[in-house]
Amino acid sequence: MSGEEEENAAELKIGDEFLKAKCLMNCEVALILEHKYDQLQQMSDDPRNQVSQVFEKSLQYVKRFSRYKNPDAVKQVREILSRYQLTEFELCVLGNLCPETVEEAIAMVPSIKAKGRVHDDDAIDKMLNDLALIKKFE
Amino acid sequence: MFFHIVLERNMQLHPRHFGRNLRENLVAKLMKDVEGTCSGQHGFVVAITGIENIGKGLIRDGTGFVTFPVKYQCVVFRPFKGEILEAVVTMVNKMGFFAEAGPVQIFVSNHLIPDDMEFQSGDMPYYTTSDGSVKIQKDSEVRLKIIGTRVDATEIFCIGTIKDDFLGVINDPATA
């Protein structure tokens, strides 16, 4: 694949298709998969037979690494982060990893400090504070 | 990273499935066919969440099978080079360690583990710093960066590093 060499998430080079696609945070995926799992459970006694290994591994993973459990908090996280002119991908990396300091946030998502972007350290700091608040009051 | 995307697939359906349940049969077959599969371009298809559109069926010459173009929404997991994510350690050996992030396997070679961490063999092999404050063993949670992906027909395999700022163990099962 020729596109493979170019790929670099740190510079947001993830292909047009994925850049425009809707990204999901782990906590959002957990809500979706749990809902689907419940539906399957109603249809048959043993949903474990119904789902693929990929489904099961993903469900375990997102349950383990969801920062926010409460559906309202999940919604709030997306709402707050979407005020900061982030791309979908950046938004979800921040929502998943919940960095605590500005340096950490920049290390996780180098593209927020890339040329032409409006974020200064204060804006990033405020964003992280907002995130921490949701976690606190969840 | 998980994405919610729309994919399209041509589904072939046997005439015995026609009738009032055609749509249900088509969707059931679609789920059976694509959930759990993996492609290099779109990654792992985790779950189908909805059907956007089912096009007009086309009868195949000679067989009676009908092909329907189906557009469906699904959750996919696609790892990217340069992406930072959290993963669970599944195996540790002197070459490095393996970790899992959802459906994808990630290998971190001992060259990409910080130099101050040493391998310790035993029943439960682990990597540790000389003062023993940090320990990577099976079931540890680590934050790592993907530096390479290899795609084959049915699987994506990643190479990761924890030798960078803000990467490494986030939760040690022994102390948790």
Interface residues (C-beta under 8 A of the other chain):
Chain A: M1 E4 E7 N8 A9 A10 E11 K13 I14 E17 F18 A21 K22 C23 L24 M25 N26 E28 V29 I32 L33 K36 V51 S52 Q53 V54 F55 K57 S58 Y61 V62 R64 F65 F89 C92 V93 N96 L97 P99 E103 E104 A107 M108
Chain B: M1 F2 F3 H4 I5 E35 G36 T37 C38 G40 F44 V45 V46 A47 T49 V75 F77 R78 F80 K81 G82 E83 I84 L85 E86 V88 E100 A101 G102 P103 E141 R143 I146 T149 V151 D164 D165 F166
